[in-house]
Amino acid sequence: MISITLKLFAVYQDVLGCPEMTMELPEGITVRELCDRICNQYPDLKKWQGLTRFAINLKFVEADTPLSNGDEVVLIPPVSGG
């Protein structure tokens, strides 16, 4: 198992009700698989699932990037602002 910190913004923070959480996950899990788990647990997020970008340790990454122990992961939904 690995331990990661998940940072939440915008709709992810609204639905989960917190700005960050620590998670224990199986070794070899990818950032996409983590997003899929979150979206399956919180169906209100399903519409954002295919639009979400990912960052690990302050760097944008591809969906198939595996997570490592101690990573800081950010799920980035599309946002608009002015």
Rosetta silent file (secondary structure, phi, psi, omega in degrees, C-alpha in Angstrom):
SEQUENCE: MISITLKLFAVYQDVLGCPEMTMELPEGITVRELCDRICNQYPDLKKWQGLTRFAINLKFVEADTPLSNGDEVVLIPPVSGG
SCORE:     score description
SCORE:     0.000 S_00000001
   1 L     0.000  150.592  174.943    0.000    0.000    0.000 S_00000001
   2 E  -121.554  159.618  176.768    1.023    3.595   -0.577 S_00000001
   3 E  -117.859  128.553  178.355   -0.084    6.798    1.135 S_00000001
   4 E  -127.918  160.506  171.307   -0.867    9.914   -0.911 S_00000001
   5 E  -106.601  124.548  179.592   -2.270   13.371   -0.205 S_00000001
   6 E  -103.455  117.827  176.955   -5.175   14.272   -2.459 S_00000001
   7 E   -94.456  133.586 -174.985   -5.734   18.007   -2.969 S_00000001
   8 E  -118.777  135.729  179.168   -9.259   18.942   -4.018 S_00000001
   9 L  -132.071  162.452  173.226  -10.415   22.045   -5.877 S_00000001
  10 H    49.357 -128.277 -173.988  -13.628   23.420   -7.374 S_00000001
  11 H   -62.454  -32.567  178.337  -16.359   20.787   -7.816 S_00000001
  12 H   -63.825  -43.555  178.252  -14.245   18.042   -6.198 S_00000001
  13 H   -66.493  -40.380  179.587  -13.889   20.101   -3.028 S_00000001
  14 H   -61.357  -45.778 -176.261  -17.576   21.019   -3.084 S_00000001
  15 H   -73.176  -42.633 -177.933  -18.740   17.408   -3.395 S_00000001
  16 H   -82.012  -19.676  174.306  -16.246   15.843   -0.963 S_00000001
  17 L    78.026   20.266  177.961  -16.545   18.730    1.496 S_00000001
  18 L  -154.963  156.575 -178.655  -12.841   19.176    2.244 S_00000001
  19 L   -83.389  -20.747  177.508   -9.767   20.743    0.618 S_00000001
  20 E  -161.882  161.172  177.356   -7.528   17.693    1.009 S_00000001
  21 E  -152.962  155.523  174.207   -7.358   14.154    2.338 S_00000001
  22 E   -99.748  137.471 -178.072   -4.829   11.416    2.888 S_00000001
  23 E  -130.803  144.612  172.038   -5.530    8.104    1.197 S_00000001
  24 E  -102.333  125.187 -174.879   -4.088    4.608    1.402 S_00000001
  25 E  -133.854  158.254  177.502   -4.050    2.977   -2.038 S_00000001
  26 L   -69.425  146.854  176.139   -2.680   -0.189   -3.610 S_00000001
  27 L   -59.282  145.061  176.872    0.772   -0.009   -5.185 S_00000001
  28 L    88.442   -5.846  179.666    0.702    0.495   -8.949 S_00000001
  29 L   -66.934  141.117  178.506   -2.533    2.490   -9.033 S_00000001
  30 E   -94.917  165.189  179.539   -2.599    5.212  -11.681 S_00000001
  31 H   -64.398  -33.321  176.503   -3.908    8.729  -11.261 S_00000001
  32 H   -64.857  -42.715  179.309   -6.798    7.853  -13.643 S_00000001
  33 H   -63.746  -36.390  175.048   -7.730    4.852  -11.478 S_00000001
  34 H   -63.054  -47.194  178.507   -7.739    7.122   -8.426 S_00000001
  35 H   -59.665  -43.178  179.013  -10.053    9.565  -10.221 S_00000001
  36 H   -60.152  -42.247  178.064  -12.301    6.671  -11.268 S_00000001
  37 H   -60.006  -47.021 -179.287  -12.536    5.505   -7.642 S_00000001
  38 H   -61.351  -45.756 -178.079  -13.482    8.987   -6.438 S_00000001
  39 H   -68.003  -31.392  176.062  -16.093    9.389   -9.190 S_00000001
  40 H   -71.413  -34.694  178.015  -17.584    5.968   -8.461 S_00000001
  41 H   -73.818  -30.151 -176.931  -17.884    6.836   -4.759 S_00000001
  42 L  -126.095   85.115 -174.230  -19.405   10.239   -5.535 S_00000001
  43 H   -55.667  -23.992  177.259  -21.686    9.891   -8.606 S_00000001
  44 H   -61.857  -17.579 -178.567  -22.212   13.692   -8.794 S_00000001
  45 H   -91.078   -8.951 -175.389  -18.626   13.844  -10.104 S_00000001
  46 H   -53.792  -38.416 -177.178  -19.171   11.423  -13.009 S_00000001
  47 H   -67.787  -17.586  179.337  -19.835   14.236  -15.497 S_00000001
  48 H   -95.768  -10.955 -172.084  -16.380   15.690  -14.728 S_00000001
  49 H   -54.189  -48.545 -178.182  -14.542   12.367  -14.910 S_00000001
  50 H   -78.786   -9.396 -177.168  -13.496   12.603  -18.581 S_00000001
  51 H  -103.445   -5.621 -174.330  -12.682   16.311  -18.355 S_00000001
  52 L   -79.149  136.785  172.029  -10.375   16.187  -15.344 S_00000001
  53 E  -102.181  166.342 -172.875   -6.641   16.854  -15.660 S_00000001
  54 E  -130.635  145.654  172.388   -4.083   15.545  -13.213 S_00000001
  55 E  -136.038  142.023  174.592   -1.021   16.818  -11.386 S_00000001
  56 E  -127.448  124.912  178.374    1.419   14.966   -9.174 S_00000001
  57 L    52.534   46.500  175.124    3.882   16.908   -7.033 S_00000001
  58 L    70.091   18.321  177.514    3.067   20.199   -8.826 S_00000001
  59 E  -127.625  133.019  174.411    3.570   18.795  -12.357 S_00000001
  60 E   -63.350  139.447 -179.368    0.858   18.003  -14.888 S_00000001
  61 E  -135.075  163.367  175.405    0.871   14.296  -15.740 S_00000001
  62 L   -77.654  159.254 -175.836   -0.872   11.880  -18.094 S_00000001
  63 L   -62.210  -27.517 -176.869   -3.752    9.746  -16.822 S_00000001
  64 L   -89.201   11.504  179.544   -1.716    6.531  -16.925 S_00000001
  65 L   -72.890  124.919  178.200    0.959    7.854  -14.526 S_00000001
  66 E   -74.806  148.507  178.225    1.383    5.516  -11.549 S_00000001
  67 L   -88.952  151.865  177.614    1.289    6.977   -8.054 S_00000001
  68 L  -123.147  158.547  178.184    4.105    6.594   -5.532 S_00000001
  69 L   -56.032  132.348  177.839    4.182    6.692   -1.767 S_00000001
  70 L    87.748   -2.251 -179.852    4.120   10.282   -0.500 S_00000001
  71 L   -63.557  148.671  169.981    2.800   11.846   -3.723 S_00000001
  72 E  -106.779  115.791 -172.941    0.668   14.973   -3.623 S_00000001
  73 E  -110.784  137.644  176.819   -2.083   14.476   -6.200 S_00000001
  74 E  -125.191  129.199  171.740   -4.410   17.118   -7.606 S_00000001
  75 E   -97.223  121.898 -172.020   -7.569   16.426   -9.602 S_00000001
  76 E  -116.295  100.062  176.321   -8.200   19.487  -11.773 S_00000001
  77 L   -77.815  163.180  174.696  -11.690   19.851  -13.231 S_00000001
  78 L   -63.032  139.801  178.440  -12.386   22.472  -15.866 S_00000001
  79 L  -132.593  155.175  173.718  -13.012   25.840  -14.261 S_00000001
  80 L  -127.738  157.210 -179.223  -14.131   29.204  -15.544 S_00000001
  81 L  -166.791 -177.337 -178.060  -13.622   32.562  -14.036 S_00000001
  82 L  -141.868    0.000    0.000  -13.258   36.188  -14.737 S_00000001
